[in-house]
Amino acid sequence: MDVQAIWLIDDDPMINVFSAYLIEEHFPDVKTESFTFAGDAIRELDRFPKLKVLPDLILLDISIPIING
């Protein structure tokens, strides 16, 4: 399987920045997108037919305020 896009969902923005850095450093062809609110990611997924690239992998913090994993 060829991973092209990874979504990072964590309420701590520094975790998202660090995770994106590590992924992009080791896998330069993989595009990352970060969300600090799970609801924002869900709204983005709701745009499914219009999305240019669907995430192949979603890394989700299991303890996010309001909506969690």
VOBA-1610 file (N, C-alpha, C; in pm, whole numbers, padded with zeros to 5 digits, always signed):
BEGIN
Met+00084-00118+00000Met+00000+00000+00000Met+00088+00124+00000Asp+00055+00217-00084Asp+00130+00341-00095Asp+00057+00452-00019Val+00116+00499+00090Val+00053+00604+00170Val+00090+00739+00110Gln-00013+00818+00078Gln+00008+00949+00019Gln-00028+01063+00114Ala-00123+01037+00205Ala-00169+01144+00294Ala-00200+01090+00433Ile-00156+01165+00533Ile-00181+01130+00673Ile-00240+01253+00741Trp-00349+01231+00814Trp-00409+01337+00895Trp-00368+01315+01040Leu-00329+01425+01104Leu-00292+01424+01245Leu-00398+01502+01321Ile-00458+01439+01422Ile-00562+01505+01500Ile-00523+01498+01647Asp-00486+01614+01701Asp-00445+01622+01841Asp-00474+01763+01890Asp-00524+01775+02012Asp-00558+01907+02065Asp-00433+01986+02106Asp-00318+01922+02108Asp-00192+01990+02138Asp-00121+02021+02006Pro-00119+02147+01965Pro-00061+02182+01835Pro+00086+02141+01821Met+00161+02142+01931Met+00302+02103+01922Met+00318+01956+01889Ile+00227+01872+01935Ile+00232+01730+01899Ile+00210+01716+01749Asn+00114+01792+01696Asn+00090+01788+01551Asn+00212+01834+01473Val+00274+01943+01517Val+00392+01995+01447Val+00506+01893+01451Phe+00531+01837+01567Phe+00639+01739+01582Phe+00611+01614+01500Ser+00489+01565+01506Ser+00453+01445+01430Ser+00466+01469+01280Ala+00418+01584+01235Ala+00428+01617+01092Ala+00575+01625+01050Tyr+00656+01687+01134Tyr+00799+01697+01104Tyr+00861+01558+01089Leu+00834+01469+01184Leu+00891+01334+01177Leu+00845+01259+01053Ile+00718+01268+01023Ile+00664+01197+00906Ile+00726+01253+00778Glu+00728+01384+00765Glu+00779+01445+00642Glu+00929+01428+00628Glu+01000+01419+00739Glu+01145+01397+00736Glu+01178+01256+00686His+01100+01158+00730His+01127+01018+00694His+01054+00973+00569Phe+00944+01039+00539Phe+00863+01003+00422Phe+00829+01132+00346Pro+00924+01186+00270Pro+00904+01317+00207Pro+00790+01322+00106Asp+00747+01209+00053Asp+00638+01208-00045Asp+00500+01208+00020Val+00495+01191+00152Val+00367+01184+00223Val+00325+01325+00265Lys+00202+01360+00232Lys+00146+01490+00270Lys+00076+01474+00405Thr+00101+01567+00497Thr+00032+01563+00626Thr-00059+01685+00638Glu-00168+01664+00707Glu-00260+01773+00740Glu-00294+01760+00888Ser-00290+01870+00960Ser-00311+01867+01105Ser-00440+01937+01143Phe-00503+01881+01247Phe-00625+01938+01304Phe-00610+01939+01456Thr-00651+02049+01520Thr-00649+02053+01666Thr-00786+02023+01726Phe-00887+02018+01642Phe-01022+01983+01686Phe-01073+01868+01600Ala-01121+01763+01663Ala-01172+01647+01589Ala-01289+01687+01500Gly-01370+01780+01547Gly-01484+01826+01468Gly-01443+01886+01334Asp-01328+01954+01332Asp-01278+02010+01207Asp-01243+01900+01107Ala-01182+01794+01156Ala-01147+01681+01069Ala-01273+01612+01018Ile-01373+01599+01104Ile-01499+01536+01062Ile-01566+01621+00954Arg-01569+01752+00973Arg-01627+01841+00871Arg-01550+01830+00739Glu-01419+01817+00748Glu-01338+01802+00626Glu-01372+01670+00556Leu-01388+01564+00633Leu-01425+01434+00574Leu-01564+01439+00512Asp-01652+01521+00568Asp-01787+01536+00511Asp-01783+01594+00370Arg-01673+01657+00336Arg-01656+01712+00202Arg-01605+01604+00106Phe-01614+01479+00143Phe-01553+01365+00073Phe-01550+01375-00079Pro-01661+01395-00147Pro-01652+01394-00293Pro-01564+01507-00348Lys-01552+01616-00271Lys-01476+01732-00320Lys-01330+01731-00275Leu-01293+01640-00184Leu-01155+01635-00138Leu-01063+01591-00251Lys-00950+01657-00262Lys-00853+01619-00365Lys-00782+01490-00327Val-00749+01478-00200Val-00678+01359-00151Val-00743+01314-00021Leu-00787+01190-00017Leu-00839+01132+00108Leu-00721+01085+00192Pro-00732+01092+00324Pro-00622+01042+00405Pro-00615+00889+00397Asp-00493+00839+00385Asp-00471+00694+00389Asp-00461+00646+00533Leu-00425+00739+00621Leu-00406+00706+00762Leu-00446+00829+00844Ile-00517+00805+00954Ile-00553+00912+01047Ile-00496+00876+01184Leu-00409+00963+01236Leu-00354+00944+01370Leu-00433+01034+01464Leu-00508+00973+01554Leu-00602+01046+01639Leu-00566+01033+01786Asp-00555+01146+01852Asp-00537+01149+01997Asp-00666+01094+02058Ile-00655+01001+02150Ile-00776+00938+02204Ile-00840+01021+02316Ser-00777+01131+02355Ser-00834+01213+02461Ser-00837+01359+02416Ile-00938+01392+02336Ile-00957+01528+02286Ile-01085+01583+02349Pro-01081+01710+02394Pro-01204+01767+02449Pro-01320+01764+02348Ile-01437+01748+02396Ile-01564+01748+02322Ile-01583+01618+02246Ile-01505+01596+02140Ile-01515+01471+02062Ile-01381+01400+02076Asn-01383+01277+02127Asn-01255+01206+02139Asn-01263+01069+02076Gly-01146+01006+02066Gly-01134+00878+01996Gly-01191+00765+02075
//
